[in-house]
Amino acid sequence: MKTSALNRSRRQADDSLRINRCEQILDAAVKLFAKHGYSDADTQLLANELGVGKGTLYRYFPSKRELFLAAADRVMQRLRERIDGCIQGIVDPLERIATALRTYLAFFGEHPDYVELLMQERAQFKDRNEPTYFQHRKVQRERWRSVYGDLIAQGRIRAMPVDRIMDVLGNALYGTMFTNYFLGNRKPVDEQAQDILDVIFHGILSDAEKRRQGDTETGRVGDKETRRQGDEV
């Protein structure tokens, strides 16, 4: 039993060492690719920075392509972990959405290298049907589906297809992330997030205009009904 326990302890130590080494490689790889670009990035530079032989890198990642894609995947995992940590314990679903949005913008604002990596993937790996970003987005939207569904059922947001809501909000965030990267954050993240939330949650029409639009639509429906009745006569 002592031998078995010792073997388990050694395996756990080896696994921990491997995980830590893998994290170190990926962190350094993100910086390398962001600085030099995928085509010009030399894995020997990465090995030198980590103080290991090039063969060590290939034991973890057999090719530069696999290393790059693993680094991009790690970026999206970290985004999920960051959002999960920030929304944990928040009960109100609208506040969970707002916090997730602010966290998303802050995450990429703090890590422009991550944005560069995602952008390079789109340019370098056109053979991939779905980039890493959208693979993760597809998975994550499933867990948010019930959040929006519950809000609709409670009458807190308008009844509309949930996918429509998530597409609009997701695309607004995606575009803002790249705009911030190219132009820089021109206002604090909290303020920027609030602008997006205000427009999406409340719209741009005044209450008076909403009523006028509603009256106009009601009139159109009435006209159609009158014409239909006239045709029947």
C-alpha positions in Angstrom: 0.0 0.0 0.0 2.9 2.3 0.8 4.4 1.7 -2.7 1.0 2.4 -4.3 0.5 5.6 -2.4 4.1 6.7 -3.3 3.4 6.0 -7.0 0.2 8.0 -6.9 2.1 10.9 -5.2 4.8 10.8 -7.9 2.2 10.8 -10.7 0.4 13.7 -9.2 3.7 15.6 -8.9 4.5 14.8 -12.5 1.1 15.9 -13.7 1.3 19.1 -11.7 4.8 19.8 -13.2 3.5 19.1 -16.7 0.5 21.4 -16.2 2.7 24.2 -14.9 5.2 23.8 -17.7 2.4 23.8 -20.3 1.1 27.1 -18.8 4.5 28.7 -18.9 4.9 27.7 -22.6 1.5 29.0 -23.6 2.0 32.3 -21.7 5.3 32.9 -23.4 3.9 31.7 -26.8 1.2 34.4 -26.7 3.8 37.1 -26.3 6.0 35.6 -29.0 3.2 35.4 -31.6 1.8 38.8 -30.7 5.2 40.4 -31.1 6.5 38.6 -34.2 3.4 37.3 -35.9 2.8 33.6 -36.6 4.9 33.3 -39.8 8.0 35.1 -38.3 7.8 33.6 -34.8 10.7 31.3 -34.2 10.1 28.6 -31.6 13.8 28.6 -30.8 13.3 32.1 -29.3 10.6 30.7 -27.2 12.8 27.8 -26.0 15.6 30.3 -25.2 13.3 32.5 -23.2 12.0 29.5 -21.2 15.5 28.1 -20.7 14.7 24.7 -22.3 15.7 22.8 -25.3 13.6 23.1 -28.5 12.8 19.4 -28.1 11.1 20.1 -24.8 8.6 22.3 -26.6 7.8 19.7 -29.2 7.1 17.1 -26.4 4.2 19.4 -25.3 3.2 20.8 -28.8 4.4 18.8 -31.8 4.2 21.7 -34.2 4.1 25.5 -34.3 0.5 25.4 -35.5 -0.6 23.3 -32.6 1.2 25.6 -30.2 -0.5 28.6 -31.7 -4.0 27.1 -31.6 -3.4 25.9 -28.0 -2.4 29.4 -27.0 -5.6 30.9 -28.7 -7.7 28.3 -26.9 -6.0 29.2 -23.6 -7.0 32.8 -24.1 -10.6 31.9 -24.4 -10.5 29.6 -21.4 -9.1 32.4 -19.4 -11.8 34.7 -20.5 -14.4 32.2 -19.4 -12.7 31.7 -16.0 -12.5 35.5 -15.5 -16.2 35.9 -16.3 -17.2 33.0 -14.1 -15.2 34.3 -11.2 -16.8 37.8 -11.5 -20.5 36.7 -11.8 -20.3 34.0 -9.1 -22.7 34.8 -6.4 -24.7 37.4 -8.4 -28.4 36.4 -8.3 -30.1 38.9 -10.5 -29.8 37.7 -14.1 -29.6 41.3 -15.6 -26.8 42.1 -13.2 -25.0 38.9 -14.2 -25.3 39.9 -17.9 -24.0 43.5 -17.1 -21.1 42.1 -15.1 -20.2 39.6 -17.8 -20.1 42.4 -20.4 -17.9 44.7 -18.3 -15.6 41.8 -17.5 -15.3 40.9 -21.2 -14.2 44.4 -22.2 -11.9 44.8 -19.2 -10.2 41.4 -20.0 -9.3 42.2 -23.6 -8.5 45.8 -22.6 -5.9 44.5 -20.2 -4.5 41.9 -22.6 -4.1 43.4 -26.1 -1.8 40.5 -26.9 -4.8 38.2 -26.7 -6.7 40.3 -29.3 -3.7 40.2 -31.6 -3.6 36.4 -31.3 -7.3 36.0 -32.2 -6.8 38.4 -35.1 -3.8 36.4 -36.4 -5.7 33.2 -36.3 -8.4 34.6 -38.6 -5.6 35.6 -41.1 -3.4 32.6 -40.9 -5.7 29.6 -40.6 -8.4 30.2 -43.2 -8.7 26.4 -43.5 -10.4 26.2 -40.2 -14.2 26.3 -40.6 -14.7 28.0 -37.2 -12.1 30.0 -35.4 -11.3 29.4 -31.7 -13.2 32.5 -30.6 -16.4 31.3 -32.1 -16.0 27.7 -31.0 -15.9 29.0 -27.4 -18.7 31.5 -28.0 -21.0 28.8 -29.3 -20.4 26.7 -26.2 -20.9 29.6 -23.8 -24.1 30.9 -25.4 -25.8 27.6 -24.5 -25.5 28.4 -20.8 -26.8 31.9 -21.3 -29.8 30.7 -23.2 -31.7 29.8 -20.1 -30.8 33.2 -18.5 -32.5 35.1 -21.3 -35.3 32.5 -21.5 -36.1 33.0 -17.8 -36.1 36.8 -18.2 -38.6 36.6 -21.0 -40.8 34.2 -19.0 -40.7 36.7 -16.1 -41.7 39.5 -18.4 -38.5 41.5 -17.7 -37.4 41.6 -21.3 -39.4 41.6 -24.5 -40.5 38.2 -26.0 -38.2 37.6 -28.9 -35.9 34.8 -30.1 -33.1 34.3 -27.6 -30.6 33.7 -30.4 -31.4 37.2 -31.7 -30.6 38.8 -28.4 -27.4 36.9 -28.0 -26.3 37.6 -31.6 -26.8 41.3 -31.2 -25.1 41.6 -27.8 -22.3 39.2 -28.8 -21.6 41.1 -32.0 -21.6 44.4 -30.2 -18.9 43.1 -27.8 -16.9 41.5 -30.5 -16.8 44.7 -32.6 -16.0 46.8 -29.5 -13.1 44.6 -28.6 -11.5 45.2 -32.0 -12.3 48.8 -32.1 -10.7 49.3 -28.7 -7.6 47.4 -29.9 -7.1 49.5 -33.0 -8.1 52.9 -31.6 -7.5 52.4 -27.9 -10.0 52.7 -25.1 -11.3 56.2 -25.4 -13.3 56.0 -22.2 -13.2 53.8 -19.1 -14.4 50.3 -19.5 -17.3 50.7 -17.0 -18.5 53.7 -18.9 -18.2 52.0 -22.3 -20.0 48.9 -21.0 -22.8 51.1 -19.6 -23.3 52.8 -23.0 -23.8 49.4 -24.6 -26.1 48.2 -21.9 -28.1 51.4 -22.0 -28.7 51.2 -25.8 -29.5 47.5 -25.7 -31.5 47.4 -22.5 -33.5 50.7 -23.1 -33.2 51.3 -26.9 -32.8 54.8 -28.4 -36.5 55.7 -28.8 -38.2 58.0 -26.2 -41.4 56.7 -24.5 -43.4 59.2 -26.6 -41.9 57.9 -29.8 -42.5 54.3 -28.8 -46.1 55.1 -28.2 -46.3 56.9 -31.6 -44.7 53.9 -33.3 -47.2 51.6 -31.5 -50.1 53.8 -32.6 -48.8 53.7 -36.2 -48.5 50.0 -36.2 -51.9 49.6 -34.7 -53.3 51.8 -37.4 -51.6 49.7 -40.1 -53.1 46.5 -38.6 -56.5 48.2 -38.5 -56.2 49.3 -42.2 -55.3 45.8 -43.2 -58.2 44.4 -41.3 -60.6 46.9 -42.9 -59.3 46.1 -46.4 -59.7 42.4 -45.7 -63.3 42.8 -44.6 -64.0 44.9 -47.6 -62.6 42.2 -49.9 -64.9 39.7 -48.2 -67.9 41.8 -48.8 
